[in-house]
């Protein structure tokens, strides 16, 4: 046998010895990796399926909104929130149902749906919108303490102006004109000067009169 053949045989024997010692571990690792990849692919397929189905049901929410059919909106939104809670369509449906319920006088359901968004929505801005609207409902109910708590929650900087404006409304409703004036001024500092919404805040600030 040549030197080359001996070296080749030694490499083969070394490989066999290594495989005998580590082969089970390698095989297990490959199996685990394959299972993980299959799980990831399966989860992606499941999420896509959920989104497609939720989108289909959401069309009923839109149809209900167009027809001003509160029951249709409520039923379709409830179905999405129950069956597809992790989708963005559930968040949109809950917000739409809250609006419809509030406008029809069902503030209890509106608050429940807005709270659902606060507790379950994955989108930060959706939670910010829900808190703001829920604070508005609580303000109407003169529940100033709970409204203020919602407005003190951490939120995206893009909502600073709107949150400060609502804080001003809560303070003004309680007769705390000094606090209201401060928060309205803070709101104006956060709202774009070209925004038409500025005029509403300026009007409320002017209505408070001069600081004493």
Helices and strands as residue ranges (DSSP letters): H 3-66, H 70-83, H 88-103, H 107-120, H 124-140, H 144-151, G 157-159, H 160-173, H 177-190, H 197-207
